[in-house]
Amino acid sequence: MNAPVINALISPDEVARRRETMAEAVWSARMEGLGKPTEEEVELSELWITGQITHDELRQRTKKLVADTVRELGN
């Protein structure tokens, strides 16, 4: 799923580079046995890939997703 680009703040080349980087990260995680990304993770990745959020915001939101998942599994 590709999120629509609201503000074309980054070039198509940068979008392609980010998409390749994220695909490599997903592949590495799957090879480590971590499974496929959740729908929420995919949507969050698309926001970063298309330049709608910064890398820092991506990291913060990812940490929150992980913390929420761990909390849910603990209950």
Secondary structure, 3 states (H helix, E strand, C coil): CCCCCCCCCCCHHHHHHHHHHHHHHHHHHHHCCCCCCCHHHHHHHHHHHCCCCCHHHHHHHHHHHHHHHHHHHHC
